[in-house]
């Protein structure tokens, strides 16, 4: 029986798996999930919002080390140095297609399918020298349950006109798009391109930034200060960093300006009589929305801070992690350790911390 | 990349390590210290900028920033090299810096992120490797410094008073003359890397002979009464600084004659005073810089760059030469800048029209560039003969 388990077979779990494979064989790792395709959720969501490019840059990939990134492999594929030049200028974004191919290649060569065990894990309980899952006891467990669900504002849940941006949909002649992040911006352009008249409803003006979190929070430079913040301030910081944003640039601005001049795009404070309402409002956030995490917290009385599970800087769960066993989080629920935890780089950060713990454990 | 301060320093030092090793090898091959000095300076400049400037200004450093930052660091480095007189040749120094820059870019963008699992998220910190790199750099530089000190030539003090020559120097040393130290009968330098300081030489066939050796420095020497040349250099690279050569009464000898050193690199004559003799300073088939000297009362040209030489004469004061003041002769390429040539006398006795008191002359397939020279009291200010060319930029206010 493997001693290491990954709960969650999405991209976060996949990245952790690729990292563990540096020292472990597929037979030593169990991956629990409901879909063997780690990019299954991304495929559906990217198709729903007609996303063609990743927001992430060259290092937004699933390999354990930052280099070689996708720009490097793109050079070979495209037979052009342009991707490297773009990457040096922070303007390289892999296409969704390139990224999915990359995931597929890694899946094939890493033995992922050999480690995959279909089945949802409902409960994790600390036990002597490890953790009990439904399928056995594991010394080291990483939870990567993904986003707990799509976030639809309460007043729209029963509205027949409403659809979430990450659900398959077409565009009506008049569309109201709720939200101000990257998904919303993508939907504005999609709906305009489909000939619709678009109303943007948002609580605040969107920030314009290349990534969803300032770059220094991707390294120890920003993280060291973040980790030193008292709980209350850290919660405030996370709320600030969670503000919706999308990248600056003419690619976004020019079509909106043109549509605004034509009277086809406007911002309003509340819903109107549009034929369709698209909720580009992201995901539910907070451990309470995830049954596995909520139960884990309740049963083990884990420390929390509002919506967040309190984690150590290496993304492990304090109190349940010691030299002989590890419980770690990756993906969106790991923001307490890494504000951009729901990115590919964030999953890699958690993976590195998890691997370090395993390597330090003499009886792994 | 968002570097931490420690990450910047560790990345810089680790990336510099292969360059330092290459510089050590280069220094051993060339028998010159400038490669090691330059890399030490690169480390110092880089770390200082990291600590005081880059870390504060750049919370995030995109990859493209390596180019302007590298250019700026090169500028600072070369300014220090020239301000403090480090003897690093320009293009090799730039090439070494370029190699170091390229190595650091490749390592920081690809090598370290590939080799170290958490390089990016650790802000460029390298853990134990970073510490080891720093120690290795310090050890290599300390070792180089120790080697430099150990290899410093011994200083031989020449006591006050007269010493009978000729004095032949057959080993690497610094011959340091005490005040009033005189060698009668000349000095012969017969070994590489000899430095002679503050010694007066009286008499001898040549005052000081330097033949077939490298790295000779003559600093503050005085030469009087030589029968042939004051300072006689053949097949050798020399630096002559702040010398005095008295050739009065010697109609045929040269004050300083540097010949056939084209393969020995650039020689230099700087800050010397030469009186009398046939030619004050002459070069043949050599590369030389002749700077800030005072030459007067010669029986031939005051300064002559001749016989396929490449040389520059700058800021020299030439007075009372016979026939020609400043001469570029015999397929030589010369650059004459900011020299003062006054009162050149016509050599009527020779009957040679090219010696009729010409301030600056180019002759026999030579090319001379003139820039802001002051020519006064010369019967003929400038001249070019036998397929030679003078490119002159005169100043009307002189």
Interface residues (C-beta under 8 A of the other chain):
Chain A: X19 X22 X59 X64 X65 X66 X67 X68 X72 X87 X88 X89 X90 X214 X215 X216 X218 X219 X220 X221 X222 X223 X224 X345 X348 X349 X352 X355
Chain B: X1 X2 X3 X4 X7 X59 X60 X62 X63 X64 X109 X110 X111 X113 X114 X115 X116 X117 X118 X119 X120 X121 X122 X123 X124 X125
